[in-house]
Amino acid sequence: MSESLQSIIGSMIEDAPPGNSINLQKDLKTILNNDNSRKLIADKLKQYHLNKDYKLVKLTDTDFGIISKYNQSGLKYYDPALKLKFDYDFDNLKVIDVEQGGVKCSEEVEQLNERIRDYALQHYPTFYKGIAVEDGDNENIVYVIIVDENLNDGNFYNGKWQSFYQLNKLTGELSGEIIVKVHYYEDGNVILNTGSHVKESGVGINNIIDVIGKVEDEFEVKLVKKFSKLNDDEFKNLRRQLPINRSKVQWGKAIGNYTVGKEAAEGAN
């Protein structure tokens, strides 16, 4: 398969709105229609979810897990809070081979996972998961990932929130990124892709959740203000403006009250 086609498939996967993985994969398989393409699509999906768009998956009837390169151990992924290991079939898009176990982490990171669970429960309304994991090569580096999805095809909208943070316990520096994707598709397609880079100092294990809460609250407020400005300014300029007297033209029976209407009416007689 040519490199250009592989690049196109990768771009389509990255550009797909939230909640569209199944339909996109099905369409690509139909178009390409060979066994090699199935493996290529699965590999592209895997790399995308490992490195960029961390995937929320259901592990039990009530609990979710996250797929990312940060909580990958060997050929499997692990959930530090649930103490579970699992694999994922990127061809059939389903969790497989769930088992008890996980990667041992420090007591402070275990406690951090409990605080993340409480924070996510308070702030994320739908299908969500938050985890904290230590870097496998540097015990002073801790990663925090939060993913929340609201997939509502019945009302023609899907959305995803993803937060990623890296804490250096030695320097107290917190860096990361918040990404929000929304797709509204009733009688058309409207897609929002936005986000914000994060850089904070003076952060430690004990106050990281407070800092994350502040950062995410500030981002949400800015996002709401942007929507308000978009609606009040940019969208307003696209609408037909009212007459200068700010009264609506009464088209129906009152058309004869207006000069053009009178002339038209008299001409008809």
N, C-alpha and C positions, 0 to 999 in steps of 0.2 A: 504494500500500500504506500502511495507516494507521501512524501513529507508534507506537501501542501494540503492533502486531504486530512492527514492527521492533525495539522494545525487548525483546519476548519472545524473538525470535530471538537477539538479542545476549546476553541472560541465559542462554539455553540453551547457547550456545557457551562462555560463561565458566564455567558450572557443569559442563560435560562433563569427566569424568575423563580422565587421560592415556591416549592410544592409542585414543580413541573418535571422532576427527574424521571418519573415513570413514563410520562407521555413522550418526553424527549428521547429517552432510551428506546422506547418502542418504535418511534418513527425512524430513528437512525438505523435500527436493526432491519426494518422493512426496506429502507432505501438501499443499504449496502448489501444485505442479504447474503452473508457468508460467515463461516465459523471464525475466520480471522478477525472480521470486524467486531464480532461479539467480544472477543478478548481485548481488542483495542479500546472499545468503548468502556469496558469494565476497568481497564487500567487507567484510562483518562479520568474516569469518575473517581477512582481511588486516590489518585494523586491530587486531584482538585480538593477532595474532602480532607485529605491528610494535611495539606499545606495552606489552604485558603479558606474554604467554606466548611467549617467543622460541622459534622453531621450528627443530628439528633436521632437516636434509634431507641426503640422500645425493647427493654430487657426482660421485664416482668409485666404482670397485669397492671401494676401501679407505678412502676419506676422506669426512668429513661437513662440512657447512657450517651456518651459523646465519643465520636470517632475523630481522632486527630493524631498527628505525629508525636504529640507530647505525652499521650497516655498509651502509646504503643509499646508493647513488650514482646520482642520476637515476632512471631506471626500473628499475635493476638493483641487485643486492646483490653484495658482493665479499668474498672471503676473503683477508685480508692475509697469511696463512701460505702458502696454496697458490697465491697470485697468480692467482686465477680470478674472473671475473665471471659472474653467472648471473641468470636470472629464474625466477619461480615462478608456475605456473598454479593459482590458488586455487579454480578451478572443478573442474578435474580432479585437483587435489592432486598435482602432479608438477613436478619441476625441468625447465626448458626453457632453450635458448639459452645453453649453457655456453661460455665463451670465455676465452682467456688474457688476462691484464691485471688491473689493480686500481688502487687509489688509493695514490699514493706516500705513504709514511710515513717518519718519522725513523728513524735507525739504532737509537736506544735502544728504540723501540717494536718494531722488527723483532726485536731481541734479546729483548725481553719476550715476544713471541709464541713464541719458541723455549723460553723457560723455562715458559710456560704449557702448552705441549705436553708437556713432561717432567712437569710437576706433574699434569696431567690423566691422563697415562698411568699414573702411580703410584697415584693415588687414586680414579679412576673406572673401574669394572670392565666396563662394557658398551659402549653406543653413546654416545659423548661427543664434545664439541668445546669448545675454549676459544679465545677470540680477544681481542686487545687492539687498539683503534682510537683514533685521535686525533679530538677534536672538530673539525668542519670550520671552525668560526668562532673557536675558541680553542685554540691549540697547547699551552696549559698544562693542558688537561683531557684525561685519558685514561680510556677506558671499558674494563672487563674483563667479559666475559660467558662463563660456563661453563654448558653444558647437558649433562645425562646422562639417558638414558632406558633403562629396562629393561621392555620390553614382552613379556610372557609369557602369551599367551592360552591356551596349552596347559595351564598350571597356574593359570589364573584370576586372575592378578594383573598389574597394570601400575603403573609408578612413574616419577616424573620429579623430578630435582633441577635447580634453576636458581639460579645465583648472578649477581648484577649488582653491579658496583662502579664508582664514579666517583672518580678521583684528581685532586686539584688540586695540581699540582707546586709552585706558588708557596707555598701555605699548608701543604702536607703533610697535608691532611685527606683521609681515605678514607671515603666513605659508600656505602651500598648496601643490598641485601636478599638474603636467602636464602629460597627458596620450595621446599617439598617437597610433592608430591602422590602419594598411593598409593591404588590402587583394588583391593580384593580381592573377588571376586564368585563364589566357589564356594558354592552353596546360599544365596545372599543377597548383600547389598551392604554392604561396609564401606569408607568413604572417609575418608582422612586428608588434611587440608589444614592445613599448618603452615608456620611460617617465623620469621625473625628479622631485625630491622633492624640495620644495621652502621654504626658511627661510630668511627673510629680517628684518632689524630693522630700526627704524626712519621713519616709514611709517604712514601717516595719510590720512584722507578722501581727502584732497586737492591734495596729490601727489601720491595716490595709482595707478592711471592709468599710470603715468609715470614709476613707479616701475614695474608694470605688463608688460608694453611695453619692458622695458629693459630686464627683466627676460625671456620673451618669445623670444625676438630677440637672446639672448645669447643661449638659448636652440636650436633654429632653426639653428644657425651657427654651433654649436657642432654636430647636427644631420647630416648636410651636410658634415662636415669634416669626420665623421664616415663612411658615405657612400663612400666618396672618398678614404679613407684608405682601406675600404673593397674591393673596386674595384681594387685599385692599388697594394695591397699586398696579402690579403688572396685569392681573386678570381684568381689573376694572377698565384698563385702557383698551381691552379687546371688545368690550361691550358697546352697544349703541348708546350714546350719551342722551340724556334727557334734554328737552329744549331749555333755553336759558332761564325761563320762568319756573323750571323744575316741576311742571305739571305735565301729566301724561296726555298725549293726544288721544281724544275720544273718537276713534275711527267710525264706528257704526252709524247711527242716525245723526250724530252731531257733525258729520263731515261737511254739511252745508254751512256751518258756522265759520269755516276757514276759507280764506280767499281762493285758494286753488280749488277747493271743493265747490264753492259757489259758482265759479266760472265753469267748472265741469258740469254742474247741475243745470245751469242756464243754457249751456251749449246743447245739452241733451234735449231741452225743450224747444 
